[in-house]
Amino acid sequence: MFEVDATSNNHPALTLWEKTPVASYKAAYGMVSELNISSESGDWVKFNASFMAKTRASDTATPSYSTEKYFRARDVDVYLSDTEA
């Protein structure tokens, strides 16, 4: 969860990378502008995300991936409340 300090212009940000066979790019100061999550019983949890960031620039980083973690509907519990904690 990200929280924004109302007294500061500094917000939590992401750096987005794009790696293709031809080149690598990164876009700094990324923010999630829209996030939709859907889940159906017995199916994978699915999401669509839109980001806003600075214009991408060339980069030489090599991405590395850790072990994949499952994100399935059966691993999610959703609780709804009438009041905010």
GROMACS elastic network, one bead per residue, 0.5 to 0.9 nm:
[ bonds ]
;  ai    aj funct       b0    kb
    2    11     6  0.85010   500
    2    12     6  0.67200   500
    3    11     6  0.80616   500
    3    12     6  0.78736   500
    4     7     6  0.87066   500
    4     8     6  0.79323   500
    4     9     6  0.86092   500
    4    10     6  0.78879   500
    4    11     6  0.58906   500
    4    12     6  0.75249   500
    5     8     6  0.55077   500
    5     9     6  0.77840   500
    5    10     6  0.77287   500
    5    11     6  0.75766   500
    6     9     6  0.77972   500
    8    11     6  0.78115   500
   10    13     6  0.87399   500
   11    29     6  0.88895   500
   11    31     6  0.88324   500
   12    29     6  0.83399   500
   12    30     6  0.88289   500
   12    31     6  0.79675   500
   13    28     6  0.78678   500
   13    29     6  0.50325   500
   13    30     6  0.53047   500
   13    31     6  0.56941   500
   13    32     6  0.86651   500
   13    53     6  0.89212   500
   14    27     6  0.85425   500
   14    28     6  0.66256   500
   14    29     6  0.56229   500
   14    31     6  0.63101   500
   14    32     6  0.85078   500
   14    53     6  0.83857   500
   15    26     6  0.66781   500
   15    27     6  0.56599   500
   15    29     6  0.59191   500
   15    30     6  0.56577   500
   15    31     6  0.87989   500
   15    53     6  0.80662   500
   16    25     6  0.82960   500
   16    26     6  0.54730   500
   16    27     6  0.51334   500
   16    28     6  0.64878   500
   16    29     6  0.84021   500
   16    30     6  0.66771   500
   16    51     6  0.89031   500
   16    53     6  0.80536   500
   16    56     6  0.86000   500
   17    24     6  0.72926   500
   17    25     6  0.56809   500
   17    27     6  0.65032   500
   17    28     6  0.87959   500
   17    56     6  0.85994   500
   17    59     6  0.84631   500
   17    61     6  0.87290   500
   17    63     6  0.83325   500
   18    23     6  0.83038   500
   18    24     6  0.56828   500
   18    25     6  0.51097   500
   18    26     6  0.62164   500
   18    27     6  0.85462   500
   18    56     6  0.89602   500
   19    22     6  0.80730   500
   19    23     6  0.62955   500
   19    25     6  0.65218   500
   19    26     6  0.87291   500
   19    61     6  0.87712   500
   19    62     6  0.80044   500
   19    63     6  0.76657   500
   20    23     6  0.53594   500
   20    24     6  0.61001   500
   20    25     6  0.86281   500
   21    24     6  0.81863   500
   23    58     6  0.74778   500
   23    59     6  0.78860   500
   23    60     6  0.81174   500
   24    57     6  0.84849   500
   24    58     6  0.59363   500
   24    59     6  0.52050   500
   24    60     6  0.61098   500
   24    61     6  0.71909   500
   24    62     6  0.81849   500
   25    56     6  0.59900   500
   25    57     6  0.53483   500
   25    60     6  0.77554   500
   25    61     6  0.85355   500
   26    55     6  0.84625   500
   26    56     6  0.52055   500
   26    57     6  0.54941   500
   26    58     6  0.64784   500
   26    59     6  0.60517   500
   26    61     6  0.89210   500
   27    30     6  0.68259   500
   27    53     6  0.58935   500
   27    54     6  0.55110   500
   27    55     6  0.59094   500
   27    57     6  0.63650   500
   28    53     6  0.59896   500
   28    54     6  0.56030   500
   28    55     6  0.78493   500
   28    56     6  0.74119   500
   28    57     6  0.87107   500
   29    52     6  0.81626   500
   29    53     6  0.53677   500
   29    54     6  0.61887   500
   30    51     6  0.63587   500
   30    52     6  0.54177   500
   30    54     6  0.69276   500
   31    50     6  0.85744   500
   31    51     6  0.55131   500
   31    52     6  0.53076   500
   31    53     6  0.63182   500
   32    35     6  0.70075   500
   32    49     6  0.69825   500
   32    50     6  0.59582   500
   32    52     6  0.64955   500
   32    53     6  0.89037   500
   33    49     6  0.76073   500
   33    50     6  0.54754   500
   33    51     6  0.51938   500
   33    52     6  0.62954   500
   34    48     6  0.79796   500
   34    49     6  0.55868   500
   34    50     6  0.50555   500
   34    51     6  0.70689   500
   35    47     6  0.70806   500
   35    48     6  0.58760   500
   35    50     6  0.65844   500
   35    51     6  0.89558   500
   36    46     6  0.82722   500
   36    47     6  0.54369   500
   36    48     6  0.52899   500
   36    49     6  0.64819   500
   37    45     6  0.71263   500
   37    46     6  0.57565   500
   37    48     6  0.67540   500
   37    49     6  0.87369   500
   38    44     6  0.87718   500
   38    45     6  0.59068   500
   38    46     6  0.52614   500
   38    47     6  0.62344   500
   38    48     6  0.89160   500
   38    73     6  0.89348   500
   39    42     6  0.87507   500
   39    43     6  0.69717   500
   39    44     6  0.66808   500
   39    46     6  0.63302   500
   39    47     6  0.87901   500
   39    72     6  0.79934   500
   39    73     6  0.56205   500
   39    76     6  0.87711   500
   40    43     6  0.54698   500
   40    44     6  0.72923   500
   40    45     6  0.71846   500
   40    73     6  0.63143   500
   40    74     6  0.89871   500
   41    44     6  0.82948   500
   41    72     6  0.89499   500
   41    73     6  0.59253   500
   41    74     6  0.69261   500
   42    72     6  0.79322   500
   42    73     6  0.64206   500
   42    74     6  0.67644   500
   43    46     6  0.87479   500
   43    72     6  0.66564   500
   43    73     6  0.60811   500
   43    74     6  0.81738   500
   44    70     6  0.85739   500
   44    71     6  0.66782   500
   44    73     6  0.56740   500
   44    74     6  0.85040   500
   45    71     6  0.60265   500
   45    72     6  0.50325   500
   45    73     6  0.52798   500
   45    74     6  0.89085   500
   45    76     6  0.85817   500
   46    71     6  0.85754   500
   46    72     6  0.85653   500
   53    56     6  0.79603   500
   54    57     6  0.87883   500
   59    62     6  0.89137   500
   65    68     6  0.78894   500
   66    69     6  0.88416   500
   70    75     6  0.84882   500
   71    74     6  0.85867   500
   71    75     6  0.68048   500
   71    76     6  0.80860   500
   72    75     6  0.53650   500
   72    76     6  0.69296   500
   73    76     6  0.53421   500
   73    77     6  0.82362   500
   74    77     6  0.78570   500
   80    83     6  0.89637   500
   81    84     6  0.70419   500
   81    85     6  0.87024   500
